[in-house]
Amino acid sequence: MPVRTSLAAFLVVVGAFVGTDSPSAQRGGGQVPASAAPPAINQQFAGIWKLVSQETRDAKGQIVPPNPATVANAEARLGFIVYDPAGYMAVVIQQGGRQKYAAQQPTPQEARAALGSYTSYWGSYAVNQPQSIVTHQTFGALSTSMSGTDQVRGFTFSGNRLTLRPPAGANGNQSSLTWERVPDLPNLTSTHKKLIGFWKLISSETRDAKGEVVSSNPGQTGFIIYTASGHMMVHMMQAYRRRNAAPQATPEETMAAMRSYTSYFGPYTVNESEKFVVHHLIGTINPGGVGQDYQRFYEFSGRRLILKPPPTRNADGDRQSTITWERISADAQ
């Protein structure tokens, strides 16, 4: 597959998760307060998990049959959830059967379909072990109503599987999502070990051939995550996103949500001799982006990771985009 060279590689987007619980104060900065040591239970959550099944049961505990029209799409569903021992988490879920846009830019109807068939949020988490509850404290989400809320999930571990259950609905129905732990790669290189972990977005900018800034994104927040299994995901959110005025988003609100949130995920490979990493997209808000490769040259500077796509060229000459991230996981071993 060809390597993507433009800044658009960073500008993909994401959509809603099962259940929204009571809101908490809006969280800024994406930083978990420092503590002496993470709780031991965090180690049980730590790692990346792949979605393997989803079901819904009624108040009597009976399985609610899925809609026959959505069975095929459910089987093609793809998702990952990642937990860090230090208390960070992120999730992406892509439904099956998504349709590509007819043109380069989506119509409001196409954008609504893309948002409704893709899930993304990121933040911190806290575990109430006696009650078997994990709370995802969102720093950002594609759904503007979800950003800054607490997403409460009951949890159960069984071997290498983790089942998460949001609160039951008003009709008594409760869904559950079961995830399976993804094993580590057998031979991790020194660069893999430096990359693995959660990184907080510090800055994003583009400079022209003279070194002058031609675009930047002040106030933008987000995470990039690299895992020992060889998977990665990106979450980026613009500042000052507005929540929808009503439960049903207007076309303008739908398009604004698309433009102000970025997410994609998939495996990654490292070229150590030429110092670049390639993100292989298996999921992204834009259905047409699946299958693309995004090349990023990398530099490490202390606790910071600098990623640069290949330069782009326009009538004014070359332009270089740079995104800088800061490690928030424990230092690489």
C-alpha positions as CSV (number, residue, x, y, z in Angstrom):
1,M,0.0,0.0,0.0
2,P,1.3,3.5,-0.7
3,V,2.6,5.7,2.1
4,R,0.4,8.7,2.8
5,T,2.4,11.9,2.9
6,S,0.1,14.8,3.9
7,L,-1.0,16.3,7.1
8,A,-4.5,14.9,6.4
9,A,-3.2,11.7,7.8
10,F,-3.6,13.3,11.2
11,L,-7.0,14.7,10.4
12,V,-9.5,11.8,10.6
13,V,-12.4,11.6,13.0
14,V,-14.6,9.4,15.4
15,G,-18.1,8.7,17.0
16,A,-20.4,7.5,19.9
17,F,-20.1,4.7,22.5
18,V,-22.7,2.6,24.2
19,G,-24.3,4.5,27.1
20,T,-23.6,7.9,28.5
21,D,-23.5,8.3,32.3
22,S,-23.7,11.3,34.7
23,P,-21.4,14.1,33.6
24,S,-18.5,15.3,35.7
25,A,-16.6,18.6,35.4
26,Q,-14.9,19.1,32.0
27,R,-11.4,17.8,32.3
28,G,-8.6,19.8,30.8
29,G,-5.0,19.0,30.0
30,G,-5.3,15.2,30.0
31,Q,-3.2,14.5,33.0
32,V,-3.9,12.1,35.8
33,P,-2.8,13.5,39.3
34,A,0.4,12.0,40.4
35,S,0.3,9.4,43.1
36,A,2.8,7.3,45.0
37,A,2.1,4.1,43.0
38,P,-0.8,3.0,40.7
39,P,-3.3,0.6,42.4
40,A,-2.4,-3.1,41.9
41,I,-5.6,-3.7,40.1
42,N,-4.4,-1.4,37.3
43,Q,-1.9,-4.1,36.3
44,Q,-4.8,-6.5,35.6
45,F,-6.4,-4.0,33.2
46,A,-3.1,-2.9,31.6
47,G,-2.6,-3.7,28.0
48,I,-4.6,-3.7,24.8
49,W,-7.8,-5.7,24.3
50,K,-9.6,-6.6,21.1
51,L,-13.4,-6.6,20.9
52,V,-14.7,-10.1,20.4
53,S,-18.4,-10.0,21.1
54,Q,-21.3,-7.8,22.2
55,E,-24.7,-8.9,23.5
56,T,-27.8,-7.4,25.2
57,R,-29.9,-9.1,27.9
58,D,-33.2,-8.0,29.3
59,A,-34.2,-7.5,32.9
60,K,-34.8,-11.3,33.2
61,G,-31.3,-12.1,32.0
62,Q,-32.5,-13.4,28.6
63,I,-30.6,-12.5,25.5
64,V,-32.2,-9.9,23.3
65,P,-31.9,-11.1,19.7
66,P,-30.1,-8.6,17.5
67,N,-31.8,-6.9,14.6
68,P,-31.4,-9.2,11.6
69,A,-30.6,-6.2,9.4
70,T,-27.5,-5.5,11.6
71,V,-26.1,-9.0,12.2
72,A,-23.7,-8.9,9.3
73,N,-22.4,-5.4,10.3
74,A,-22.0,-6.6,13.9
75,E,-19.9,-9.5,12.8
76,A,-17.6,-7.1,10.9
77,R,-17.3,-4.8,14.0
78,L,-13.7,-4.0,15.0
79,G,-12.6,-2.4,18.2
80,F,-9.8,-2.0,20.7
81,I,-9.5,-0.7,24.3
82,V,-6.2,0.2,25.9
83,Y,-5.4,0.7,29.6
84,D,-2.1,2.0,31.0
85,P,-0.9,1.1,34.5
86,A,-0.6,4.8,35.3
87,G,-4.3,5.3,35.0
88,Y,-5.0,6.2,31.3
89,M,-7.3,4.6,28.8
90,A,-8.7,4.9,25.3
91,V,-11.2,3.1,23.1
92,V,-12.1,2.8,19.4
93,I,-14.9,0.8,17.9
94,Q,-15.7,0.7,14.2
95,Q,-18.9,-0.9,13.0
96,G,-19.1,-3.0,9.8
97,G,-20.8,-2.2,6.6
98,R,-19.7,1.5,6.5
99,Q,-20.0,3.2,3.1
100,K,-17.3,5.4,1.6
101,Y,-18.1,9.1,0.8
102,A,-19.2,9.7,-2.8
103,A,-16.8,12.7,-3.0
104,Q,-13.7,13.8,-1.2
105,Q,-15.7,15.7,1.4
106,P,-18.8,14.1,3.1
107,T,-22.3,15.4,2.8
108,P,-24.1,16.0,6.2
109,Q,-25.9,12.7,5.7
110,E,-22.6,10.8,5.0
111,A,-21.0,12.5,8.0
112,R,-23.9,11.5,10.3
113,A,-23.5,7.9,9.1
114,A,-19.7,8.0,9.7
115,L,-20.1,9.5,13.2
116,G,-22.8,7.0,14.2
117,S,-20.8,4.0,13.1
118,Y,-17.4,4.8,14.8
119,T,-16.6,5.2,18.5
120,S,-13.8,7.0,20.1
121,Y,-13.0,8.4,23.5
122,W,-9.9,8.8,25.8
123,G,-9.0,9.8,29.3
124,S,-8.2,8.3,32.6
125,Y,-9.8,5.5,34.6
126,A,-10.4,4.5,38.2
127,V,-11.3,1.0,39.6
128,N,-13.6,0.2,42.4
129,Q,-12.4,-3.3,43.0
130,P,-14.9,-4.3,45.7
131,Q,-17.9,-3.3,43.5
132,S,-16.2,-4.6,40.3
133,I,-16.7,-1.2,38.6
134,V,-14.3,0.7,36.4
135,T,-15.0,4.4,35.6
136,H,-13.7,5.9,32.4
137,Q,-13.2,9.6,33.0
138,T,-13.2,11.1,29.5
139,F,-10.9,13.9,28.6
140,G,-12.3,13.9,25.0
141,A,-14.8,12.1,22.8
142,L,-16.2,12.3,19.3
143,S,-19.6,12.7,20.9
144,T,-19.6,16.3,22.2
145,S,-22.1,15.3,24.9
146,M,-19.7,12.6,26.2
147,S,-16.6,14.7,26.5
148,G,-15.8,15.4,30.1
149,T,-18.2,12.7,31.5
150,D,-17.8,9.6,33.6
151,Q,-18.5,6.4,31.8
152,V,-19.3,3.7,34.4
153,R,-18.8,0.0,33.5
154,G,-19.2,-3.1,35.5
155,F,-16.3,-5.5,34.8
156,T,-15.5,-9.2,34.9
157,F,-12.2,-10.9,34.1
158,S,-12.2,-14.5,32.8
159,G,-8.9,-15.9,31.7
160,N,-7.6,-13.6,29.0
161,R,-11.0,-11.9,28.5
162,L,-12.5,-8.7,30.0
163,T,-16.2,-8.0,29.9
164,L,-17.5,-4.5,30.4
165,R,-21.2,-3.6,31.1
166,P,-22.6,-0.1,31.0
167,P,-25.6,0.6,33.3
168,A,-28.9,-1.0,32.3
169,G,-31.3,1.1,30.2
170,A,-34.7,2.4,31.3
171,N,-36.3,-0.8,29.9
172,G,-34.0,-3.0,31.9
173,N,-31.9,-4.1,29.0
174,Q,-28.1,-4.2,29.6
175,S,-25.4,-4.6,27.0
176,S,-22.0,-6.2,27.5
177,L,-18.9,-6.0,25.5
178,T,-16.3,-8.8,25.8
179,W,-12.6,-8.0,25.0
180,E,-9.7,-10.4,24.6
181,R,-6.2,-9.5,25.5
182,V,-3.8,-9.1,22.5
183,P,-0.4,-10.7,23.2
184,D,2.9,-8.7,22.9
185,L,5.1,-9.0,19.8
186,P,7.8,-11.6,20.3
187,N,10.8,-9.4,19.5
188,L,10.5,-5.8,20.6
189,T,13.3,-3.5,19.4
190,S,14.7,-0.7,21.4
191,T,12.6,1.8,19.3
192,H,9.5,-0.2,20.0
193,K,10.3,0.0,23.7
194,K,10.7,3.8,23.5
195,L,7.4,4.2,21.6
196,I,5.3,2.0,23.8
197,G,3.0,3.9,26.1
198,F,0.6,6.9,26.2
199,W,1.7,10.3,24.9
200,K,-0.1,13.6,25.5
201,L,-0.4,16.1,22.6
202,I,1.7,19.2,23.2
203,S,1.6,21.0,19.8
204,S,0.7,20.7,16.2
205,E,2.0,23.1,13.5
206,T,3.1,23.4,9.9
207,R,6.0,25.6,8.7
208,D,6.9,26.8,5.2
209,A,10.3,26.5,3.5
210,K,11.4,29.6,5.4
211,G,10.6,28.0,8.7
212,E,7.7,30.3,9.4
213,V,4.6,28.9,11.0
214,V,1.7,28.8,8.5
215,S,-0.8,26.9,10.6
216,S,-1.1,25.6,14.2
217,N,-3.8,24.3,16.5
218,P,-3.6,26.1,19.9
219,G,-5.6,24.4,22.6
220,Q,-5.8,21.1,20.7
221,T,-5.6,18.1,23.1
222,G,-5.2,14.3,22.5
223,F,-3.3,11.1,23.0
224,I,-1.2,8.9,20.7
225,I,-0.8,5.3,22.0
226,Y,1.7,2.7,20.9
227,T,1.3,-0.8,22.4
228,A,3.6,-3.8,22.8
229,S,1.3,-5.8,20.6
230,G,2.3,-3.6,17.6
231,H,-1.0,-1.6,17.6
232,M,-1.4,2.1,17.8
233,M,-4.3,4.7,18.0
234,V,-4.6,8.4,17.7
235,H,-7.2,10.7,19.5
236,M,-7.1,14.5,18.8
237,M,-9.7,17.1,19.7
238,Q,-9.9,20.8,18.8
239,A,-10.5,23.3,21.5
240,Y,-13.9,24.9,22.2
241,R,-16.1,22.2,20.7
242,R,-19.8,23.0,21.3
243,R,-22.3,20.4,22.5
244,N,-25.4,19.9,20.4
245,A,-28.3,22.1,21.3
246,A,-30.8,19.1,21.0
247,P,-30.5,15.3,21.1
248,Q,-30.6,15.2,17.3
249,A,-27.6,17.1,15.8
250,T,-28.2,19.6,13.1
251,P,-26.3,19.2,9.8
252,E,-24.1,22.1,10.9
253,E,-23.4,20.4,14.3
254,T,-22.6,17.1,12.5
255,M,-20.1,18.7,10.2
256,A,-18.5,20.6,13.1
257,A,-18.0,17.4,15.0
258,M,-16.3,15.8,12.0
259,R,-14.0,18.8,11.6
260,S,-13.0,19.1,15.2
261,Y,-12.0,15.5,16.1
262,T,-9.4,13.1,14.8
263,S,-9.0,9.4,15.4
264,Y,-7.6,6.3,13.6
265,F,-6.1,3.0,14.7
266,G,-4.2,-0.1,13.4
267,P,-0.9,-1.9,13.5
268,Y,2.4,0.0,13.2
269,T,5.8,-1.0,11.9
270,V,9.2,0.7,12.6
271,N,12.0,1.3,10.2
272,E,14.9,1.9,12.6
273,S,17.6,2.6,10.0
274,E,15.7,5.5,8.4
275,K,13.9,6.5,11.7
276,F,10.3,6.4,10.6
277,V,7.2,4.6,11.8
278,V,4.3,3.6,9.5
279,H,0.7,3.6,10.9
280,H,-1.4,1.0,9.0
281,L,-5.0,2.1,9.2
282,I,-7.6,-0.6,9.8
283,G,-10.0,1.9,11.3
284,T,-10.8,5.6,10.9
285,I,-13.8,7.9,11.0
286,N,-13.5,8.3,7.3
287,P,-14.6,5.0,5.8
288,G,-12.4,5.6,2.7
289,G,-9.3,5.9,4.9
290,V,-9.2,2.3,5.9
291,G,-6.2,0.5,4.3
292,Q,-4.0,3.6,4.0
293,D,-0.5,3.9,5.4
294,Y,0.7,7.0,7.2
295,Q,4.5,7.5,7.4
296,R,5.9,9.5,10.3
297,F,9.6,10.3,10.9
298,Y,10.3,10.2,14.6
299,E,12.7,11.9,17.0
300,F,13.0,11.5,20.8
301,S,13.9,14.4,23.0
302,G,13.8,13.6,26.7
303,R,10.2,12.7,27.4
304,R,9.0,14.1,24.1
305,L,8.2,12.3,20.8
306,I,8.3,14.4,17.6
307,L,6.5,13.0,14.6
308,K,6.8,14.4,11.1
309,P,5.1,13.3,7.9
310,P,7.1,13.7,4.7
311,P,7.0,17.3,3.5
312,T,4.3,18.4,1.2
313,R,4.7,20.8,-1.7
314,N,2.5,23.6,-3.1
315,A,3.0,26.7,-5.2
316,D,4.9,28.3,-2.3
317,G,7.3,25.4,-1.9
318,D,7.7,22.7,0.7
319,R,5.8,22.6,3.9
320,Q,6.6,20.5,7.0
321,S,4.1,19.5,9.6
322,T,5.2,18.5,13.1
323,I,3.3,17.1,16.0
324,T,4.9,17.0,19.4
325,W,3.8,14.6,22.2
326,E,5.0,14.1,25.8
327,R,5.1,10.8,27.6
328,I,2.6,10.4,30.4
329,S,3.1,6.6,30.9
330,A,6.0,5.5,33.1
331,D,9.4,5.9,31.5
332,A,10.4,3.3,28.9
333,Q,12.4,0.4,30.2
